[in-house]
Structure formats: structure tokens, C-alpha cells
Amino acid sequence: MEPEAGPVLYQKLRVWEPSLESEEEEEEDIAVCRNKAGRLPGAWAQLVAALLLLAVGFSLAVRQLCSSGASPGALGSGAPPASGHSHRPGVYHHGAIISPAAECSRLGRELFVAGGNIVDAGVGAALCLAVVHPHTTGLGATYWGLFHNSSSGNSTALTSGPAQTLAPGLGLPSALPALHMLHTHFGRLPWPHLLVGPISLAQKGFLVDTSLASALAAQDTTGLCPLLCHANGTPLGPGTRVTNTKLAAVLHKASLAPTPDLSGDALLSLLAEDLGLEGPSVGPRPTLEPALQLPVPQGILFTTPSPSAGPELLELLEASLQSAGPSPAPCPALPQAAAAPRSSVLATVDSSGSVLLLTSSLNSSFGSGHLSPSTGVLLSNLVAESAAGAWACPLIFRDISDDTEVDVLGLVASGTPAAVRVMTHALLSHLARPQTPDQQGPTESPRACGQGTLLQVAAHMEHAHVSSVPSGCCPFQGV
């Protein structure tokens, strides 16, 4: 059941501003001193008050002179105060985002700094990936998500339901209504604000990164030209600038849609014209529902319901914990010639313990390979007969034990034919790790099996932590 829309209690991330704290402290000091002065005999009270006001005025003047020479770019940079402390890479005071594309992680950070929460940052980055990584995700993709709200303690699953067919071999897009619905219930910034960056990237152009270039080099580009090909039909290489003005127009229309359903309907109408269909198909109706839960001795596990791989993940974790405790088994042997659906993952976390994990897929690399000329969207080949959620099993672990300071841990994997076993191994490795008072945080180098990607985010000691396997696969940003 879709929860009723309404105000969501959710802490606002506040970028560190050195002037705010010191001004509040000075106001408190002045008030205390005035109270003390008021208890002195009249003449002495007036003298003390005058001296105090003179000292405060001098202090303010000196600080004004100092601040006038400060760099205008320092505010919101995420840098700690001069008297503060530093952290290893991937640890931040307020919030962080990790995604497969540097441009999208940067956009997520900008949404944090603009006053957004982790849902704003995550949804904005997902829409960015829909532009710059058309080989793994896009507006034609299917989405699953898992959101843990530290304010309420609730975990919510974003579900797309079974795959639906738009036309033979072509899956029905569900990205726009799914992401818009997630933002409507849990985001803070206005919906159009989240699409400004992705629209600009599609309109003005983005640079082909190594991941996209490698996928293009291995792909038959017949259906991808002219968008992702040179004039002679050869695929674009790293560093080439790409524009997708049709996609920019679709995103602009979506930014004006007042409801999640209308966001998707605008795209479906254009796709129906491209494919010669009589009318737009009934749009996908993604839902938000309570996440699946599994209590364990150390805390509570959350994941997405069927038809994702979440139930299978919980069954495997429960069996492993009951039979052998938290010690991880050796990495599972992967099936011969196993092919994993191409998928995209990203994760956001804030220091209060809220986590958002998003995973999406076109099924194959570049999906169906069918590029819609009116929309610039690549359609997936996730159709009604597909195992729509075999690649989706995001996992959140909320720690309730007394001997550790790790509050919440999020894990999400992609690109492996044994995602469920990879996630199980990663969580058991974390649980088996000895907890000590001087522990620096969650597993700094999470272990994974196979050749896929594993993202880890956590809230620990009032800080946000991010990491990945392989360690250099996914750029991260934070404040």
C-alpha cells in the first residue's frame, strides 16, 4: 500500500558556518555578563557594563576585518574549521553520496549544500546517471530503492512491480514516476530543482567517461547512432562531448509535472508516437511500502520485497546466521558463463543515520538498443517474461547492540551474477569484525565476491562514511 503523502520529520543537513556558532556564543556571554552586572551597586554596574560593551565592540570589529579577507568560496566547501579535525577520505561531517559517475556525485553534493536531504541528492544523481550512463540506466530503466529515515526509524521500499511490456521486446519505462514518487514523499527541495542539473547536462553536453566508452566499444552501435557515434558510425571514445536535446526536452516536461503519474505519462505519449502505437500504454504504477525486516542478534535487517531478490537475501542471511554465526563463508563459486544484468547503483547517507540506496537496470547493456528518436531515451528489454528484480537486493542494517557505535550500514551491489551471495558475504564480514573502542568506523574496505561493484555507506560517531569495491570504481562527494 502506498503511504499517504504528508510532512515527513527529517533532519535538515546544515553546512558548517563559522560565524553562526561564534555569534550565538557571544550573545550568550553578553547576556550572562549583563545579568551579573545588574547585581552590582549602581556606579560599578554601569562601569562594568560600559567596559564589557567596549570589549565586545572591539572583538566584533576585529572579526569583521578578518572575515572581509576570507575566500568567498569557503562557505559550504565542507572543510572543517581551522581548530577542527580531519578524516580519512570518505568520511564527512554532514552527508555523502557515492555513484558510478563523478559528475553525478558532484551534482548530489550540490543538492546537499542547497539544503536538500539524502533523497534530494540521491534522486538528482539518479536523473543525472540517466543522462550520462545510458548503457546501465536511464528513463527507460526499472528502479528499486530502500530508504531508512533516522527521524522516524522506519525503512521504506520503492518497488516497481513486475516488468511490463510496451511493445515486443521493449520494456515499459518506470524511472520517472518511481523517482518522482520517492521525492514527493521524502524529499525537501522542489521537484524542478532536482532536474536543473540533468537538463543542463543533456542540453549543453557531457563527456563520455571510461565506463560508457568501454560499453560502447563492446556494443553493436547500429541502434545508438547518431547519439553515441561519430559521423562514420564508429562509437565515441573517452572525453567526447555528447548532447541529447530530445532527452533534455523530456526532462523539462517532467520537471513541470505536478504528480508522479504525469511525469511518466508525458514520456509514454511520445514513445507511443515513435512506435506507432494507438495510444500510450497504461503507465507503471510504482509503490512505496514498508521494507522487509529480519531481526538478528546484532540489530535489524531491511531490504526490498518481491519481485526483487530481497526475500532470497534475507533467507540466505538467516540461514547463515543460524548455522554458523556471523563468520562469512568463502566466496561462492560463480556459475559457468553466467551473465549478470547490467545495472546501476548509488547510495547516499547523512550523519544522523538516514540512508538511501537506489538500483536500476535496462537489463542488458544499452537495454534493447532501441533509441527513441522523439525522446532520446534508450528502452530496456525488461519485458513481462523477465526476472525483473533478480539484480535488486539493497540491504540496510540498523545496529542495536551496546558495544558498537555503528548506527546504520547500507550495502548495494551491481554487475555480478550472484548478487545475493555477494551481499550476504559482505554483511557477514562486517558482523564478524571485532568492535573496539578506537574503531575508526565501519569496514573501511568492504569485501565482495566476483567482479561486480559493491557500495557501502554508514553513519558512525555522528559522521557519514562511504566506500566501494573496487575502491576506485565510484567517485564520492560529501559535506
PyMOL commands that set and color helices and strands:
alter all, ss='L'
color gray80, all
select helices_A, chain A and resi 18-38+42-68+102-113+118-132+175-186+191-204+210-217+245-256+260-275+310-324+419-432
alter helices_A, ss='H'
color red, helices_A
select strands_A, chain A and resi 91-92+95-98+142-148+155-159+165-167+170-171+206-207+241-242+287-290+292-296+299-303+342-350+355-363+395-399+406-414+453-460+463-469+476-478
alter strands_A, ss='S'
color yellow, strands_A
deselect
rebuild
show_as cartoon
